[in-house]
Amino acid sequence: MNYQDYALIFKGLSDSTRVEIVDLLKEGTMCGCKILEKFKITQPTLSYHMKALVECQLVTVKKEGVWNYYSINNEVLLSLKEFL
């Protein structure tokens, strides 16, 4: 990873809701609908946050039918830990 990659990750974590989502995903893979139940936000707002986390590669998404399942990208998380 280079400094630009780290900057993208920090940008992805620059919102408290996204930090809470990452903390929630530490428990394991979750469907978007289950993540939505934990927050007082709309589905489009959740999609916005998840897009930011997926784009910085901190979170991966697996589509199964109409459902999206999200999980932490452990490789990126370990790289971030090594950086800090």
C-alpha positions in Angstrom: 0.0 0.0 0.0 1.1 3.5 -0.6 0.2 6.8 1.0 -2.6 7.4 -1.5 -4.2 4.1 -0.6 -4.0 5.0 3.1 -5.6 8.4 2.4 -8.5 6.7 0.7 -9.1 4.5 3.7 -9.0 7.4 6.1 -11.4 9.3 3.8 -13.7 6.2 4.0 -13.5 6.3 7.8 -14.0 10.1 8.0 -17.7 9.7 9.0 -18.8 8.4 12.4 -21.6 6.3 10.9 -19.0 4.5 8.7 -16.8 3.9 11.7 -19.8 2.4 13.5 -20.5 0.2 10.5 -16.9 -1.1 10.4 -17.2 -1.8 14.1 -20.4 -3.7 13.5 -18.8 -5.7 10.7 -16.1 -6.9 13.1 -18.7 -9.5 14.2 -18.8 -11.0 10.7 -20.5 -10.7 7.4 -23.9 -9.0 7.5 -26.7 -8.3 5.1 -27.3 -4.7 4.3 -30.8 -5.0 5.7 -29.4 -6.1 9.1 -27.0 -3.2 9.1 -29.9 -0.9 8.3 -31.8 -2.1 11.4 -28.9 -0.9 13.7 -29.1 2.7 12.5 -31.7 5.4 12.2 -30.9 6.1 8.5 -32.7 5.5 5.2 -31.7 2.8 2.8 -30.2 5.3 0.3 -28.1 6.8 3.1 -26.8 3.3 4.0 -26.0 2.7 0.3 -24.0 5.9 0.2 -22.0 4.9 3.3 -21.4 1.4 2.0 -20.3 2.6 -1.4 -17.6 4.8 0.4 -16.4 1.8 2.4 -16.3 -0.5 -0.6 -14.5 2.1 -2.8 -11.7 2.5 -0.2 -11.6 -1.4 -0.1 -12.0 -1.6 3.6 -15.3 -3.5 3.1 -16.1 -6.1 0.5 -19.6 -6.8 -0.9 -21.0 -10.1 -2.2 -24.3 -9.9 -4.0 -26.8 -12.8 -3.7 -29.9 -12.1 -5.6 -31.3 -8.8 -4.4 -29.3 -8.9 -1.2 -25.9 -7.4 -0.5 -23.7 -9.0 2.1 -20.8 -6.9 3.5 -17.7 -7.9 5.4 -14.4 -6.4 6.4 -11.5 -6.8 4.0 -9.0 -8.2 6.5 -6.0 -7.6 4.2 -6.7 -3.9 4.1 -7.4 -3.8 7.9 -4.0 -5.5 8.6 -2.2 -3.1 6.3 -3.8 -0.2 8.1 -2.8 -1.7 11.4 0.8 -2.0 10.2 0.8 1.6 9.0 -0.3 2.8 12.4 
